[in-house]
Amino acid sequence: MAPDGFSLATIGEFVGRELGVSDWLTVEQARIDAFADCTGDHNWIHVDADRAAREGPFGTTVAHGYLTLSLLPQLSYSIGIVPPDAAQMLNYGIERARFVAPVRSGARVRARVALLAVEAKSPERWLLTLHNTVEIEGEDRPALVADTLVLAIAAGAA
């Protein structure tokens, strides 16, 4: 849940603050396999559990880094980062992304999201820079650290 009073009208007051922490999400093998099918990346480290257990450095299959990155919208929505007076939030880009630790099949992850900056693009549009840390349950190192850009469009302006 986003902080009380979080809206486009007050968004500048939240710069430098954590917006919230998402619910945990299990990254199961079926999700990894589906992502492999969507992207064509069928590297054995992701989809061959027997070989990954035998030959891989992690003892099991691991999620694609880009799968972890692609979970950010779902995890962020569970926090409530869409202000109630926004008609739309659009992905605008990635400033920086680092895949710090592997997400093993069956692991649970969650996102911790902070608002780094807000830039008014027009009276109805704001460019938000979000700092995202995807944590892995029970591990010290995060799976992912990424600064993403989101364009917020006010209701009635879309």
Buried (B, 14 or more C-beta within 10 A) or exposed (E): EBBEEBBBEEBEBBEEEBBBBBEBBEBBBEBBBEBBEEEEBEEEBBBBBEEBEEEBEBEBBBBBBBBBBBBBBEBBEBBBBBBEBBBBBEEBEEBEBEBBBBBBBEBBBBBBBBBBBBEEEEEBBBBBBBBBBBBBEEBEEBBBBBBBBBBBBBEEBE
